[in-house]
């Protein structure tokens, strides 16, 4: 039968100051972390480094676009178009254009987009046009959201301005 001995004050570190105890604990943690890394070998470290770079390669705009699309879907926005404009302009990466059925619907959609974006951790740079409600613009830096009444959307035709393939189709239809 083994007898447990009580630690002496020297073994437990009772005579040391709290700063010295904390420093010793930190050194112990660091050395154990180094031992763990060394035991895993260089192949594991290379895999970790590759995983980190792959995580950085994923563009940050995807979550924003997903958040906006969810908000638009939840509020029953009509005729939603997602346009990647990163090759056309430096202002933004993605432009989302949607319609609402009335000015109140347009304002509600914009409010919900802002609300969902804030919950997801994306702060809007600004919101324009909420007072009139015919065309509300929500600037989320990497994504700009246009929410319009159908008549305003038809008048300005932003899709043909920013979507090169749609502009080519319209030109072909007009020439035929």
ZAMARGU-4260 file (C-alpha; in steps of 0.2 Angstrom, whole numbers, plus 5000, padded with zeros to 4 digits):
<rodrens>
0) 5000/5000/5000 | 5007/5017/4994 | 5008/5031/5006 | 5004/5048/4999 | 5015/5062/5005
5) 5010/5079/5007 | 5020/5091/4997 | 5032/5102/5006 | 5031/5121/5004 | 5046/5120/4993
10) 5039/5107/4981 | 5022/5116/4980 | 5030/5133/4976 | 5022/5141/4991 | 5037/5151/4995
15) 5038/5159/4977 | 5030/5175/4972 | 5014/5174/4961 | 5024/5182/4946 | 5037/5168/4947
20) 5024/5154/4948 | 5016/5161/4933 | 5032/5163/4923 | 5036/5145/4927 | 5019/5139/4922
25) 5021/5148/4906 | 5038/5140/4902 | 5031/5123/4906 | 5016/5126/4894 | 5027/5132/4880
30) 5039/5117/4882 | 5025/5105/4882 | 5018/5113/4867 | 5035/5112/4858 | 5036/5093/4862
35) 5019/5090/4855 | 5024/5099/4839 | 5040/5090/4838 | 5032/5073/4840 | 5020/5076/4826
40) 5034/5079/4814 | 5036/5091/4799 | 5023/5083/4788 | 5009/5088/4800 | 5016/5106/4802
45) 5016/5107/4783 | 4998/5101/4782 | 4993/5114/4795 | 5002/5128/4785 | 4993/5122/4769
50) 4976/5122/4778 | 4979/5140/4785 | 4983/5146/4767 | 4968/5137/4760 | 4957/5145/4773
55) 4964/5162/4768 | 4961/5159/4750 | 4942/5158/4753 | 4935/5175/4749 | 4926/5184/4763
60) 4912/5190/4752 | 4904/5172/4751 | 4897/5173/4769 | 4891/5191/4766 | 4882/5186/4749
65) 4874/5171/4758 | 4868/5182/4773 | 4860/5194/4760 | 4852/5180/4750 | 4845/5173/4766
70) 4837/5190/4771 | 4830/5193/4753 | 4823/5175/4753 | 4815/5177/4770 | 4807/5194/4765
75) 4801/5187/4748 | 4811/5199/4737 | 4806/5197/4719 | 4818/5194/4704 | 4835/5193/4714
80) 4850/5194/4703 | 4868/5192/4710 | 4881/5200/4699 | 4900/5197/4701 | 4907/5214/4696
85) 4925/5212/4704 | 4932/5211/4686 | 4923/5227/4681 | 4926/5238/4695 | 4936/5241/4711
90) 4921/5248/4721 | 4914/5231/4726 | 4915/5213/4722 | 4897/5208/4721 | 4881/5218/4717
95) 4864/5211/4721 | 4848/5218/4713 | 4831/5214/4720 | 4813/5220/4718 | 4800/5223/4731
100) 4781/5224/4728 | 4778/5241/4736 | 4788/5255/4744 | 4785/5248/4761 | 4791/5231/4755
105) 4807/5238/4748 | 4810/5247/4765 | 4807/5231/4775 | 4818/5221/4764 | 4832/5233/4766
110) 4829/5234/4785 | 4830/5215/4786 | 4846/5214/4775 | 4854/5227/4787 | 4848/5217/4802
115) 4855/5200/4796 | 4871/5208/4791 | 4874/5215/4808 | 4870/5199/4816 | 4883/5190/4805
120) 4896/5203/4810 | 4896/5214/4794 | 4893/5232/4797 | 4885/5242/4783 | 4894/5257/4777
125) 4878/5266/4773 | 4860/5264/4768 | 4852/5276/4756 | 4835/5279/4750 | 4825/5273/4764
130) 4814/5288/4766 | 4806/5287/4748 | 4807/5268/4747 | 4808/5267/4728 | 4826/5262/4728
135) 4836/5258/4743 | 4854/5254/4742 | 4863/5245/4756 | 4882/5246/4756 | 4891/5231/4764
140) 4908/5235/4757 | 4911/5219/4747 | 4893/5218/4742 | 4881/5232/4737 | 4863/5228/4738
145) 4850/5237/4727 | 4832/5235/4732 | 4820/5243/4720 | 4802/5245/4714 | 4799/5235/4698
150) 4796/5252/4688 | 4812/5260/4694 | 4822/5244/4691 | 4815/5243/4673 | 4819/5262/4670
155) 4838/5261/4676 | 4841/5243/4670 | 4856/5240/4681 | 4858/5222/4676 | 4862/5227/4658
160) 4874/5240/4665 | 4884/5228/4676 | 4881/5211/4668 | 4891/5211/4652 | 4883/5195/4646
165) 4866/5202/4648 | 4871/5218/4639 | 4877/5207/4624 | 4861/5197/4624 | 4850/5214/4623
170) 4861/5221/4609 | 4859/5205/4599 | 4840/5205/4602 | 4839/5223/4597 | 4849/5221/4581
175) 4838/5205/4576
</rodrens>
